[in-house]
């Protein structure tokens, strides 16, 4: 995805010697405004950080990370493609953009999404602001569905549109080229797309240890993922070289990130995302650009709902005019680390998917599960619906999660003492901390815009009123107390 400056106009002329200094200053200011920076957003699909996803990307790390800033604590608002990508486009948490899974019924590229969210997404705002826009690759998983306008639908805000019909495919795919279908085959040189109880019950049902055949299958899948990433690495190099050859590199922000993480065998789950753990919600974020000093590392907490506000901020668009939940991290890139005012928590939300019929691979589990593998290990279920507060501050590195199920199951992890999230401390953590985290979660689940950026539990400005625990959420709270006894 790229966003370029408006086309050049007539040359500006300098004034005579008498007013040279004043006119020169005015000219520099005008040129600075005239030469607004370009932005290139490169979004990988399912690229993790926790299990080594960045290891093959040496060129990407050298050309973007080493040349700019690497954010080491970046998370997604939802660990699934369509809700996560919707958060990137809108700058909103899922409970505000209402995309809950990868189906049309879950609002993924549905007509309702097209009507309510696409007009206010950051590409449309950039285009209104005078930017020329270009898109190529995967948009949303159900984009191109006939029930939602087919590939003829081009979302508002894009001058050039080369979007993949539906989900990721490397060969034998269809592109929407500015609203016209273009089919591709399987010729590598012409068609390869990159050149173009501690745990919840769903985790407990996984078989441990895994069978030898499952381990062999996952090892092979892991190798193939890394081989595919080499093509991503080559793509990044081509983009950087093209910008350099056109003289635009020094005036361009390049942002590299992913829509969600991934797992291949962690907690004996085969391969997918969707879970609340670090391997599925933590993603890479590398940025280079004007005024971004090289070889920086930033540990501040950043989320993918921040990408839209940041890109708009780079384009000098007034982000306060939007309804976005995220916040611009442009000040962090320019060396202003917030002086203690940066956020300390974010919200992660996911709504589970389950089939109404029994999966043939898992007849014993009955209906309500999905994404099942032949050895009867299922990656998702209708009650794999959860919300989490991910907190990161000098005083606490915690994750607090509640499931929307009959148990109101709770998982809490101290990531400092337990970075691999092996020990759920929900029943041993201090009760006051537990209640504050529950209160914060309820606030974030109902937040919108600026209210999503209020102080977290470990911020000095945080306010906790225990009486709020027994208002409209009293039933939920009583269930929570019972579950933790």
SVG drawing of the C-alpha trace seen along z (x, -y; Angstrom):
<svg xmlns="http://www.w3.org/2000/svg" viewBox="-27 -46 49 86">
<polyline fill="none" stroke="black" stroke-width="0.4" points="0.0,0.0 1.5,-3.4 0.4,-7.0 2.2,-9.5 2.3,-13.3 0.2,-15.4 1.6,-15.9 4.1,-18.8 2.8,-22.2 4.5,-25.3 8.0,-26.1 8.3,-28.6 10.5,-31.7 12.6,-33.4 12.3,-37.1 15.0,-39.7 18.1,-40.4 16.4,-43.1 14.0,-40.6 16.1,-37.5 16.2,-36.3 12.6,-36.8 11.5,-35.4 13.9,-32.4 12.4,-31.5 8.9,-31.8 9.9,-29.7 11.4,-27.0 8.2,-26.8 6.1,-26.6 8.3,-23.9 8.1,-22.0 4.3,-22.1 4.3,-21.4 6.6,-18.4 4.5,-16.4 6.1,-13.0 5.1,-9.8 4.1,-6.7 4.5,-3.1 2.8,-0.5 3.9,3.1 1.6,5.5 2.7,9.1 0.1,11.8 0.4,14.0 4.0,12.9 4.9,13.6 7.6,12.3 7.5,14.8 8.5,17.9 11.2,16.4 9.2,15.0 11.6,12.1 14.8,14.3 14.7,14.8 14.0,11.1 17.6,9.8 17.1,7.3 14.0,5.9 15.7,5.5 18.7,3.8 16.8,1.5 14.0,0.5 14.7,1.4 18.4,0.5 17.7,-2.6 15.0,-3.7 13.2,-2.5 12.0,0.9 9.1,1.1 9.5,4.2 6.1,4.2 3.6,4.0 0.2,5.8 -2.9,6.4 -6.4,5.5 -7.6,9.0 -5.5,12.0 -7.4,12.8 -6.9,11.3 -10.1,9.5 -10.8,7.9 -7.1,6.9 -7.0,5.4 -10.2,3.5 -8.6,2.1 -5.6,0.9 -7.9,-0.7 -10.2,-2.4 -8.0,-3.0 -10.7,-1.4 -11.1,1.6 -13.3,4.4 -16.2,3.5 -16.4,0.2 -15.9,1.3 -17.9,4.5 -15.8,6.9 -15.7,10.0 -14.3,12.8 -13.3,13.7 -16.9,14.2 -19.4,11.9 -21.8,12.7 -19.0,11.5 -19.0,8.2 -15.8,8.9 -16.0,6.7 -19.8,6.9 -22.1,4.2 -22.6,2.9 -18.8,2.5 -18.6,0.8 -21.3,-1.7 -20.3,-2.5 -16.5,-2.1 -14.8,-2.4 -15.7,-6.1 -14.0,-7.0 -11.0,-4.8 -7.6,-6.5 -7.1,-5.9 -10.3,-7.9 -9.2,-10.7 -5.7,-10.8 -7.2,-11.1 -9.5,-13.9 -6.3,-15.5 -4.7,-15.6 -2.7,-12.4 -2.5,-10.0 -3.1,-6.4 -2.2,-2.9 -3.1,0.5 -1.8,4.0 -2.3,7.3 -4.7,8.8 -7.4,6.4 -10.0,8.2 -10.7,12.0 -14.2,11.7 -13.4,8.9 -14.8,9.7 -17.7,11.8 -20.6,11.5 -23.0,10.7 -20.9,7.6 -20.4,6.2 -17.8,8.5 -14.3,7.4 -16.1,4.4 -16.3,2.7 -13.3,0.4 -13.3,-1.0 -13.3,-4.8 -10.0,-6.5 -7.9,-4.5 -6.6,-6.0 -5.0,-2.7 -6.4,0.6 -4.9,4.1 -6.7,6.2 -6.7,10.0 -10.1,11.6 -10.8,13.1 -7.9,14.8 -4.2,15.2 -3.1,17.3 0.2,17.3 -1.0,18.8 -4.3,19.2 -5.9,16.1 -8.0,13.2 -7.1,9.6 -9.4,6.6 -7.6,4.1 -9.4,0.8 -12.7,2.8 -12.0,5.2 -11.2,8.9 -7.8,10.1 -7.1,13.8 -3.6,15.2 -2.3,18.7 0.8,20.5 3.7,19.2 6.3,18.2 7.8,15.3 4.4,13.8 2.0,14.8 3.8,15.2 1.8,12.7 4.6,11.1 6.2,9.9 2.8,8.7 -6.7,24.4 -4.5,23.0 -5.9,22.6 -9.3,22.3 -10.8,25.7 -9.9,25.2 -6.2,25.3 -6.7,28.2 -8.3,30.4 -5.1,30.4 -3.1,33.6 0.1,33.4 2.7,34.6 2.0,34.3 2.3,37.3 5.4,37.8 3.4,37.3 2.1,34.0 5.5,32.8 6.8,33.7 3.9,31.9 4.5,28.7 8.3,28.8 7.7,28.9 5.1,26.1 7.6,24.0 10.3,24.4 7.8,23.4 6.8,20.3 10.4,19.2 11.0,19.9 7.9,17.7 9.3,14.9 12.4,14.7 10.1,13.4 8.7,10.8 12.3,9.8 13.0,9.4 9.9,7.3 11.0,4.9 14.4,4.6 12.8,3.8 10.5,1.1 13.5,-0.6 15.6,-0.5 12.8,-1.9 12.3,-4.8 16.0,-5.4 16.3,-5.4 13.4,-7.9 14.9,-10.2 11.9,-9.7 13.5,-7.6 14.5,-10.4 11.0,-11.8 9.2,-8.5 8.1,-6.7 8.2,-3.0 6.2,-1.0 6.6,2.8 4.3,4.8 1.8,7.8 -1.9,8.3 -1.4,10.9 1.0,13.5 0.9,17.2 1.6,20.5 3.0,23.8 2.7,26.3 2.7,24.0 0.6,25.5 0.2,28.4 -2.1,26.4 -1.3,27.3 -1.1,24.1 -3.3,21.0 -3.8,17.8 -6.9,16.6 -5.6,17.3 -4.9,14.7 -1.2,15.6 1.9,13.6 2.7,15.7 -0.7,14.7 -1.1,11.1 2.5,9.7 3.7,8.5 6.8,6.8 6.8,3.0 9.7,1.4 9.7,-2.2 12.1,-4.4 11.5,-7.9 12.4,-11.6 13.6,-12.7 13.7,-9.1 17.2,-8.5 18.7,-5.1 19.2,-2.2 16.5,-3.2 14.6,-0.8 11.4,-1.8 9.7,0.3 6.6,-1.8 3.3,0.1 1.9,-0.2 -1.1,1.3 -2.3,1.7 -5.2,-0.7 -2.4,-3.3 -1.3,-2.8 -4.2,-4.9 -3.7,-7.9 0.1,-7.8 -0.2,-7.8 -2.7,-10.6 -0.4,-12.5 2.5,-12.0 0.3,-13.5 -0.5,-16.5 -4.1,-15.6 -5.8,-16.6 -6.4,-13.2 -8.6,-14.8 -11.3,-15.2 -11.6,-11.4 -13.3,-8.9 -10.3,-6.7 -9.5,-4.8 -5.7,-4.6 -3.1,-7.3 -0.2,-8.5 3.2,-7.2 4.9,-9.8 6.3,-11.6 7.9,-8.3 9.7,-8.0 10.9,-11.6 12.5,-11.0 9.8,-12.2 9.2,-9.2 6.1,-10.7 7.7,-11.8 5.6,-9.3 2.4,-10.2 2.3,-7.4 -0.3,-4.6 0.3,-1.6 -2.4,0.8 -4.4,1.8 -7.5,4.0 -7.4,7.3 -10.8,8.8 -11.8,11.9 -15.1,13.6 -14.9,17.3 -16.3,19.2 -18.1,22.6 -20.1,24.8 -23.7,25.8 -22.9,29.3 -20.4,31.8 -17.0,31.7 -16.3,35.2 -12.7,34.9 -13.9,34.5 -17.3,36.3 -16.7,36.5 -16.6,32.7 -20.0,32.3 -21.1,29.1 -19.7,25.7 -16.1,26.1 -14.2,25.2 -10.8,25.3 -10.3,28.9 -7.3,31.1 -7.5,34.8 -6.2,35.9 -9.2,34.1 -7.5,30.9 -9.7,27.8 -8.3,24.3 -11.6,22.5 -15.0,22.7 -18.0,20.5 -17.1,19.9 -13.5,19.0 -14.7,15.5 -12.6,13.3 -11.3,9.8 -8.0,8.9 -6.2,6.0 -2.5,6.1 -0.6,3.9 3.0,2.9 4.6,0.4 7.6,0.2 5.2,1.4 3.5,4.3 3.8,6.5 0.5,8.3 -2.2,9.8 -5.7,10.1 -8.3,12.0 -12.0,12.9 -13.9,15.4 -17.5,14.9 -18.6,18.4 -20.6,20.2 -17.6,20.3 -16.5,16.7 -13.1,18.3 -10.2,15.9 -6.5,16.1 -3.9,13.8 -0.2,13.8 2.8,12.0 4.9,11.8 8.0,10.6 8.1,13.8 6.5,16.0 7.2,14.8 5.9,18.0 2.6,17.8 2.7,21.2 1.2,20.3 -2.3,18.8 -2.2,16.7 -5.9,15.8 -6.6,17.5 -3.4,16.3 -3.0,12.7 -3.9,10.0 -7.7,9.5 -7.4,5.7 -5.3,6.0 -7.8,8.5 -10.7,6.2 -8.9,3.2 -8.1,5.2 -11.7,6.4 -12.9,2.8 -10.3,1.6 -11.4,4.3 -15.1,3.3 -14.1,-0.3 -12.1,0.5 -14.7,2.8 -17.2,-0.1 -14.7,-2.8 -14.8,-4.9 -12.3,-7.5 -10.6,-9.5 -12.1,-7.3 -9.9,-4.4 -6.9,-6.4 -7.6,-7.1 -5.1,-6.1 -4.6,-2.4 -4.3,-0.6 -0.6,-1.4 -0.9,-5.1 -0.8,-7.8 -4.0,-9.3 -6.0,-6.0 -9.2,-6.2 -10.9,-3.1 -14.4,-3.2 -15.3,0.3 -19.0,-0.7 -18.9,-0.5 -18.2,3.2 -21.8,3.8 -23.7,1.7 -24.9,3.1 -22.1,5.7 -23.1,7.1 -24.2,10.5 -20.9,10.9 -19.0,9.8 -20.7,12.4 -19.9,15.1 -16.3,14.0 -16.1,14.2 -17.5,17.7 -15.1,18.8 -12.1,17.6 -13.0,19.3"/>
</svg>
